[in-house]
Each structure stands twice: as C-alpha cells, then as structure tokens.
Amino acid sequence: SRPARIGFGLMWRVAPQRAAHPRTVLLRRFAFLLLLGIGHQFLQPGEALLPYAIVALVVLLPATFIPERWLAPVAAVSGVALTAVALALDGGLLTIPGLFLLGFALALYDVPRRLDRNAGANGVILIAAAIASAGALYWQNIDPMAPGFSPSSAVAGLAMALMYVALLNFLMSTPLRAGVLAVFAPLGRMSLTNYIGATLLFIAAIPLRPAIGAEGDSPSAWAAAMGVVSVILVAQWSFSALWLRYFRQGPLEWVWRRATWAGVTPPGDRSGRGTASARRRTRGRRPAACPTPGA
C-alpha cells in the first residue's frame, strides 16, 4: 500500500510545516486506519488495513525520532535487512515492516519526484525488474514448496510486484501517461473507499454464487468468480470516475483526511492557512511536496 509506505514519507515532509505537533497528526492518521481495520476484520478476516496500521504505529512513527541526518539511510538499510530476513522466512506479513521502511526511505530521498517522467531511468528499472521476475518465477517453478508460503514464492511475488510498479512508472513517463491516468487514477484516488466497498460488494454477491456457478474449485467456478471480480472492478471504476467529477476525494478518503488533520488546515485545502504556530515555525522555509490525493 503506497499510502502507508511512500505516503508516510511524503506526509512526514509536509506535516511539520502544517502542524505544531506533526507526530500527533500521523498518530491520528494511523489510529483511524487501525480502528477501520479492526472493524473490517470482522467482514474480511486477514484484510490488510489492520497490520498496515499496526506496523505504521509501531515502526514508522517511532522511526521519526531518529535524527534527521540519519533518518533516510537508517530507514533504507534497516528496510533492506528486514525485508531480506522476511523473505528468508517465507514472506507474508513479515515483509510489511521492511517494505514500509523502504517506502519511507524512498520518499525521504525524493525518489518518486526524481523518477516522474524519467523514461530512461524507469526503463532501466523495468528491465531489471523483468529479469528478476523471470529468475524468481523459474525458482518458484522448480521449488517443491512453491504452492504454499516459501522463500521462492515470496521472492517471486515481490519481484512481480516491483515489475508491475516499474511498468506503470515507465508508461507514466511516455506519451501514454494520459491514458494510464484515465484508467487507474479514479480507482487510486478512492483506493480506501474501493477497498472497503469491494468487501461489501463481495458479501452482497455471496447469495448469487450457486446461481452463477461460482462455488467449488472447478475451472468453471474459478471463471465465474473472476467474472464477479471483473463486474465489481468495472462498477467501482465507474462509480469512482463519476464521484470524482463532483468531489475531490472519495467519502472514506475525506473522513480519513479530516481525522488526520483535525484542527489543522490539510495540504491543498484553500479554506484556511493552518495554525498560527505552524505558520510561525515554517516562516521562510521552502514548501515540501504534498501527499498524494486522499492523504
């Protein structure tokens, strides 16, 4: 989840300029996610919001107390180390702390802005990720433990995820950028709303499973299930595109933003200029990059 990884770094860069107590802002942000995740667990056991929030509160937030000079390198080195250990231990939830720290470091090093529209760098990363994915998939294919959680499946999953991200970054640095944004931006800007909404739609579709043949493990049942997923995805994209024609954020994103910046003017909000104490603390500073929509 980018909002919890790189987004945390972007938030940490801007929060001190907007709030007298930036860690309180981040605490509220992830406390909201924690409560939402606890409730969501009852509907979808094993969902992602709860572990994301716990790691953010236990790992990322304490990391901000590291002296600024050492914060980025410590986050990067510890992120690589923790991720390597997690992959050796079959991955899964164990990869979250390391990947979160890596995302934090990338934001602190300003990597997203540096890669934006940089076709050359994105192309090199894409080629490297594709080669890594091919090797990891071959390893997974010959590994007898691959069907379950294993180091090979964990490495393959991470490599494939990196390749997908690299592909999108590369396309975003080409003339296809407008088309990519048209396809993915509505879902991305309302990712939290769509994540929770998908669970509700899946639950609503459960009574229809016998009628559409989506029960069991047969190929036809899997095909029917993929059909349901496709319908939900198209419905959510259509709803998101329509909603964003009239509103800047999705409904849950708006609530999350308000809970995060309670008493403080959020970045990009023209209704005010933030607290007086925050303005005094940042007078004369250059503004940092603002978080992505929905932050």
JONOR-V756255 format. One line per field, one symbol per residue. phi: phi as a letter, one per 20 degrees, with the letter a starting at -180 (. if undefined). psi: psi as a letter, one per 40 degrees, with the letter a starting at -180 (. if undefined). burial: b if it has 9 or more other ideal C-beta (glycine too) atoms within 8 Angstrom, else e. Layout:
phi = ???
psi = ???
burial = ???
This chain:
phi = .fgedfgffffffegfedcfcfffgfffgeffffffffffgfecgnfefffffffffedfffffefggfdffffffffffffffffffdnmmffffgffffffffgffemfgffegmefffffffffffffffffffffffeefeggdfbgfffffffffffffffffffffdcfegffffffdfgfffcffffffffffffffegfegffemddndfgfffffffffgfffffffffffffgffdcfcfffffffffffdgncffgneefadnfffffffdfneffefeffgnf
psi = hddecdddddddddddedidgddddddddddddddddddddddgheiddddddddddddddddeehiddeddddddddddddddddddfebaddedddddddddddddefddddehegdddddddddddddddddddddddeheeddahidddddddddddddddddddddeeieeddddddddddddefddddddddddddddedeedddeffiaeidddddddddddddddddddddddddeddidiiddddddddddfheihiheheeieiiddddddeheihiiiiiiie.
burial = eebbbbbbbbbbbbbbbbbeebbebbbbbbbbbbebbbebbebeeebebbbbbbbbbebbbebbebeeeebbebbbebbbbbbbbbbeebbeebbbbbbbbbbbbbbbeeebeebeebbebbbebbebbbebbebbbebbeebeebeeebbbbbbbbbbbebbebbbbbbbbbeeebeebbeebebbebbbbbbbbbbbbbbeebeebbeebebeeeeeebbebbebbeeebeebbbeebbebbeeeebbebbbbbbbbbbeebbbeeeeeeebbeebbebbeeeeeeebbeebb
